Amino acid sequence: MFARRTPLSPPAAPLRRLAAVALLAGAGAAAQAAAPSTFGTIVGNAVLCLDQIDNAYFHAYLSTSFGPAYKREGGAYWFKADASLWGAAITDVIVSDDTSALTFVGVVADTTPEKIDEAIVAAAGLHYKKIDASKYPVRESSPGSKIVYFRTKSKVFCAKYKPLPPGNK
């Protein structure tokens, strides 16, 4: 009725878990992970400044969803993404590291700022205003998210000042 284990035989469940982890690790190296079904709600709302920003939470979420960050640069961890927000292809997701004075979450969209602005208005109803008169103007929404030029692409992000650590009030 029950399989009999000897004191030296390993339990089966941990071995199956190890095999599954090894299989997933190999699969992750071979192909980029697709975005989870919660990506639009969790990352999309944070990037538009419609939700809380906690860089530790987002780092864990992105690591679980896409694997480890492929680089750490400019005060941020960079994750490759196979995702879509507001009908636009997302190539990268960034989250602030602890060296940054701000806590932020952002995405790199494979489209121009003009087109991502239109897509966000159509999908989320959030409007952006140009806040400077430069050749490459920064756009800002009333909740505080920004759209900026990033080479031939766009960055959409929400940045907040870090809260004081507990006990420093």
N, C-alpha and C positions, 0 to 999 in steps of 0.2 A: 504494500500500500504506500509506504513512504520510502524514498530512496535513503539508503543508509550511508552516512558520511563517516569516514574514518577521521581521527584527530588531525591527520596531516593533509586531508583533501581540502582544497579551498572552496569557499561557498560560491555557488554559481552566479548569483546576482551581481556581486562586485566585478566578477570577470566579464560578464555581459556588458556592464556599464563601461568598463575600461575599453572593451572592444568597440562599443558604440562611440566613445569619445575619440578613439584613434581613427575610426572611420570618418567621423565628422571633421576632424582636424585635416585629414587627407583631402576630403572633399572641399574644404574651405580653401586649401591651397590651389586646387585645380580650377575652381570657378568662384566668381564673386557671388556673395549671398544676395538674394533678392530681399527687398524690404518686407518687414512683417506687416500684417494687416493693420496694426495700430500706428504705423508710421505717420500717416496723414494727420491723425488726431493729435498724437503726442508731439511730434517734431513740428508739424505744420502750425499748430496753435502756439507753441513756444516761440517759433521764429517770427510770428506775427505779433508777439508780445501780448497774446491773449491768455497766457497761462504762466505759471511760475517757472523760474529759471534756476535750476540747481545743477551746477556743472558735474558734481559727483554722480548724481542720478543719470544725467544724460551720457556721461562717459560709460557708465555701466550698461545702459540701454543700448548704446551704439556698439560697444564691444560685443555684447551678446548677439546683436542683430547682424553685424557686418564683420566681426572679427576684430583683431587689434588694429589700432590706428596705424596708418602706413607712414605717417610722419608727425613730428612735433615741431611746429614752426610758428613764429609770430604770436606766442602766447596761447597757442591752440593745439589741440589734437585734431588731426585730419583723418577722416574715414572715407574710403571709397564706397559709393552707394550705387545700387541699381534700383532707383526709386523714381517716383513721380509725385509732384505736388502741383496742384492747381492746373494740371494738364501739361506741365513742363517737366522735361527730363532733369533729374537731379544727379550730378556727378560726384559731389562731395558733401559731407556734413562736417561741420567744425564745432568744437566745444572748447571753451576756455580751459586752460590749465591753471595751476596755482600761481604762476608767475605774473599773470595778468591782473591789472588793477580793477578790471571789470569781470563780471560773470556774463558769458554770452553763449548763444547757440545760433548757428547760421547754416545756410545751405548755399551751394554753388549751383546755379541753374544754367543749363546749356542753351541760353537765349539772351537776348538783349534786355537791359533794364526797362525799356519801353514795353516790350512784349510781356515780361513777367508782371509788370505793373497792371497791364490790361487783364492778364490771366487772373491775378489776385482779385481785382475788382469784380470780374465775372463770377469767380468761384466763391469768394468770401465776402464780397461787398465792402472791402476795406480800401479806402482811397488814400493815395499818396500825393504829397505836394513837393515840388522841387524847392529845396531850401537854400540853393545858391544859384548863381547865374553863370557857372563855369561851363566849359565845353562838355564836361561829363558830370552833370549835376547829381547831387545826392537827393534821394527822395525819402520823405519821412511820413509815416502815418500818425494819426492822433494817439494811438496807444504807445508809439515810440519805435516801432520797427523801421528799419531802413533798407533801401535798395541802393546798391552802389555798383559802379562798373568794375569788373574784374577781368581785365584783358578783353577777350571777345565774348565773355559771359557776364553773368550777374551774380552778386552776392546779396542774399536777403538774410537779415539777422536782427536779433533782439539782444541788446546789451544793457545791463543794469549794474549799478555799483554794488560791490560785495557788502553783505550785511556785516555788522560787527560780530566778532565771535562772542559766544555766551559769556556773561560776566563783565563785559566792557561797556556797559551802558551808563 
